[in-house]
Amino acid sequence: MKILLTLIAFAIFNFSSAQVTISDDGLHFLTGAAISSGTYALVYSKTKNKKKAFWYSLGLSTLAGLSKEIYDGYIISGKFDASEAIATSLGGLTASYSFNIFTGKRRKKKKTEEAIAALRL
């Protein structure tokens, strides 16, 4: 069900004609995804908790996007660009959600196989 909803959401966003993407926003999206995927992998490997890994990775990518825009907006140029902060957060959300869907599948299968093997003995 999660995969179906994800595919439908991607299809809606792909065919939307109201989207205007700038190359810099694309870089912010990729940076948010990179930060989020690295954080998710690190937190999940340490804790084995999908919820904690999801929220930490999403939070860190959002924090990185907001802090970069605050630095640019109020210290360097005097212009806060909300679209770049949103792009970084959406990149983080995309990576976190993708990792959340596909993480932990093997472990459940392995536990099921071990339980079946234990019942056979």
N, C-alpha and C positions, 0 to 999 in steps of 0.2 A: 504494500500500500504506500509506503514511504517513497519507494522508487517511482511509482506511478505518479504521485503528486509532484515529485521533483521534475519528472519529464514534462508534465503539463505546465508547470511554472516556467520551465525553460522555453517551451514552445510559445507561451504567451509573451514572454519578454523578447523573444527573437523576432516575432512578427509585429511588435509594437512600433508604430511609425512616429511616436512622440519622443522617442529617445534620441538625444543628441550626445554623441560621445566625442570627446576630444582626446587626442593621443596622450596628453598628460594624465587625464583621468584613467585611461587604460593602464598606465604605469602605476598609478596609485592602487588600482584594483589588483594588479599582479603583486605589488608589494604587500598589500594586506593579506592576500592569499598565501604568500611565502611566509610571512610572520606567523600567521595562524596555523599553517601546516606544521611548521617547525615546533611551535608551542604545543600543539595537540600531540604530536609524536612524543615529545619529551615528557609531558604531564601524564599521558596514558602509559608510557613505559614505566614510569615511577609508581603510579597509583593504581593502575588497572581499573580506573573509574571513568566511564564514558561521559557522564554528566559533568564531572569536574574538569575533564580535559576539554569538553566543548565550551564551557563558560570561560575558562581561563584563556583559551586560544582566541575566542571571540572578543573578550575584554581587552587582551593585550593588543590585538590588531586595531581595535577601536581607539584605545588609548594612544597608540602610536600615530594614527591618523589625526586625531584631535590635537595632540601635542605638537606635531609638525605644523599644522595649520595655525595654531596659536602662536608658535614661534615665527612663522612667516608673516602672519597678519599683524601682530602687535609689536614685533621687534624689528623685522627687516623691512617689509614693504608697506605696512599699514593697511593691508587688505586681507581679510579673512575669507578664504574661498571654501564655502560649505560643500560644494559639489566634489571637491577633492577629498574632503574628510568623509563624505558619504561613500565615495568610491572605495576608499581604503576599508571602511567598515563592511561594505558589501563583499569585497574580496575576502575578507576574514570570515564573514558569514558563509560564503560559498564553500570555502575550504573546510571550515569547521563542520558544516552540515554534511559534506561529502565524506569526510573521515568518520563522522558519527554513524552514518549509514553502514559503511563497510567495515567497521572495526568490531572485533569480537565474534565474528561468525565461526571461525575455526574452533575457538575455545568451547562454544556450545556443542558443536558437532563432536569434539573429542570427548567431552563429558558424557554425551549420549552414548557414544561407542563404548566407553568404559563401563557405564551402567548396564548396557546390554551384555557385555562380556561378564560382568559380575553376576548377572542373573543366570547366565548359562552354566556357570560353575556350580 
